[in-house]
């Protein structure tokens, strides 16, 4: 019976580490950019469901988010 508890605790630790890795990978140092990417993807999807071409939205958001990220990173130092 104690072997099961250890195995269950090991699985919980591995799941927590896996989730922490993906959080750090996606969000990283700048949560504002992560939110901006999600918003840009959602808006691109919403516009793509209409008659308006949506290909230009992601490059536009890139032109906004990249300088914002660089400015925020330079300001921290």
N, C-alpha and C positions, 0 to 999 in steps of 0.2 A: 504493500500500500504506500509506503513512503516514496517508492520509486515513481509512482504516478504523480504525486505532488511535485516532485522535482522536475519531471518531464513537462507538466502543465506550466510550471513557473518558467521553465526554459522557453516554451513556446510564447508565453506572454512577453518575455524579454525580447525575443526575436521580432515579434510583431511590433512592439514599441520602437525598436531600433529601425525597422524597415520604414515605419511611418515617419520617424524623425529624419531619416535620410531623404525621403521624398519631400518633406516639408522644407528642409534646408536646400534641396536641389531646386525646387520650384520657386520658393519665396526668396531664398538667399539672403543677401544683406539689405535689399531694398524692397519692402513690401508694397510700396507705392507703384513700382513698375509691375509687380506681379498682379496687382489689382487692375492696373491699366491694361495689361495684356488680356485679362479675362473680360474686361469691359469692351475692349476693341473686338475681341472675337464674338461676343454676344451681339454687339451692334452690327458687325459684318454679317452675321447670320440673319439678323432681323431685316437688314436692308436687302439681303439676297432673296428673301421671300417675297419681295415686291418687284415691280418692273424696273426699278433703278439698278444699274450695274453696281456691284459692290466691290470690285477688284481694287479700287483705289483707296478704300478705307484703311486696310492694314498698313500700306506704306505711309499714309498720312499719320497714323498713330505712331509708327516707328519714328517719323521725323519729329514728333512731339516728345515721345518717351525717352529716346536716346539722349538728347541734350539735357532733359530733366534729370535723368539718372547720373549723367556726368557732372552736372552742376551740384546735385546733392552729395555726390561722392567727394568732389573737390572741396565743398564747404565743410565737410566733416574733418578734414585734415587741417 
